Amino acid sequence: MGYYSRQDAVVRTFGPDPAPARPQPEGPDFLAALVNIRRNWRSLVLPAAATVLIAIAYLVLATPQFTSTGLILIDTKNSAAMRSNVPPAIDANVESANIESQVELLKSERILRRVVESEKLVGDPALRDGPVSRAVGAITGTIAFWKHPVAKQPDDEITAAARTLQKLTSVRRIGLTYAVEVAATMPDPAQAARVANAYAAAFIADQMELREEMARRSSKLLQARTDELQAKAQLAERAVEELKFSGSLEGENSASARVTLKKFESSAQAYRVLHDKFLERYAETWQQQFLSLPDAQVASAAYPPQSKSAPRSAVVLAIALFIGLALGLLRIFVTGRGDFSLRRVGA
């Protein structure tokens, strides 16, 4: 008769203990969530309807903006060929850098000031800031005034209008081409086209003025040098004539006098050659004031757009609907109207 423990007797009498149940993974019951959302659909629809109505009111009250675009073609090789008889060397990197430099000049405040003056945009309603911008500007301006009082300059209004216009215009190079896009955004489509065309015209006029000014300065320098060489040539020629008629070429010192005469004649000839070259260069530079060509030309003028560019109705309504639905779901979750608690899967 074998020996067995009390535990074995219990096992033989009642059988082994059942295996413990494995914990079931927990996860969201999406079906219950959808049912609860359907049950509380008003909490979802009302915020969405409210945000959409607000967006519609904004679209009705907001001032539509129209963007007009023109195209400028920049090519520095044409003007370079006009200024020199030697064809310019073509280097892709240098040419691209020149075009980028012209684009940066297009964005400068100097060009914008010309547009403001030509289109008389000082005080134009299209350039006025909104109420929020005006309030912030008034506060910052008051603080700056108390810290550093600055006397008002006569052209402050032009400068302010130019800086506001800078926010309403854009300049960008199209890829690696010679084409540069100039765009203006205004409440009136016709005004947007006028401003874009005035922008291009101001840049071309500025280029012409700069080139003419450089030609005038070069002409003055060349003229001054030409007059100086003319005076020296005349002085050397006068010395030659005086030596010829002085009688120094005869007698015991005639050899020394002839050497001096040769020296004077060489100097007079050298001054005369330099004078003629500077005179020719001066004439070319003077003519460049009237024959110079700008590096840019209008490839495509800007025309009034047929449709507004902002605000975009479809985008505004889609964003409003998304915000409204998100607020509705958040409200259902926070107020506990929907049961989003975790439940045991398979329970």
Salt bridges, closest charged atoms under 4 A:
ASP29 OD2 - ARG343 NH1 3.65
ASP75 OD1 - LYS77 NZ 3.08
GLU100 OE2 - ARG173 NH1 3.02
GLU104 OE2 - LYS107 NZ 3.81
GLU109 OE1 - ARG163 NE 3.20
GLU119 OE1 - ARG194 NE 3.98
ASP155 OD2 - ARG113 NH2 3.17
GLU181 OE1 - ARG172 NE 3.00
ASP206 OD2 - ARG110 NH2 2.93
ASP206 OD1 - ARG114 NH1 3.88
GLU209 OE1 - ARG114 NH1 3.12
GLU213 OE1 - ARG216 NH2 2.92
GLU213 OE2 - ARG217 NE 3.25
GLU228 OE1 - ARG225 NH1 3.13
GLU228 OE2 - LYS232 NZ 3.38
GLU237 OE2 - ARG272 NH2 3.25
GLU265 OE2 - LYS244 NZ 3.94
ASP276 OD1 - HIS275 ND1 3.34
GLU284 OE1 - ARG281 NH1 3.16
ASP295 OD2 - ARG211 NH2 3.13
ASP339 OD2 - ARG343 NH2 2.66
